[in-house]
């Protein structure tokens, strides 16, 4: 099977330094392409560097809501420079009202500036949203979005919002984390996702699978991107689909959203 990781952070310095052997393990697991998401100005160069060294890396550049308050004065110009050099995807961007102590003011303006860049260039945007689903839906309705669509990474919103979001162009990322027993409600939400809008993601090094499903363990419970095959298996089980046909559908979806 040909596997596609719609969202990870291979540049994260919590992962092992030996990226080459990590990539070899991913290839062996069946991975064809992965979207590597930058989160703040300091890691964009590393994302670009990974893309130069590894063909399977599709680089994505964005300012994550957790880092909005530490952005530089010329962050947007720097983002534009990276997108000029690598016109592939925008993210990770988003809204977060969940993280304790995180300021919300300025998150919307920073999110919208990046969404607008993605729309102007018709690049896929990868969106993080925690405890802001109603507001996100409003903003997506009121603002221009990329014609090709956008990814709601690790979709944790309610079932009844799947349809209106899909109508606006949303794809929905299923992470291994949703295989945990306590995530039953979210697994059921994914049964409402249209077949042509489903994507699979590791979000490595975060959102690890339940221990017994992990094929590539790392210290401190971190998530290795080669666990992607196990995430596909968990998604196929949750959706009651044959693994082979799920993989074919996800490949089509990935190539449609992230084609260059
Ligand atoms: Zn992420």
Boltz pocket constraint, residues with backbone or C-beta under 6 A from the ligand:
constraints:
  - pocket:
      binder: B
      contacts: [[A, 7], [A, 8], [A, 9], [A, 37], [A, 92], [A, 153], [A, 203]]
      max_distance: 6.0
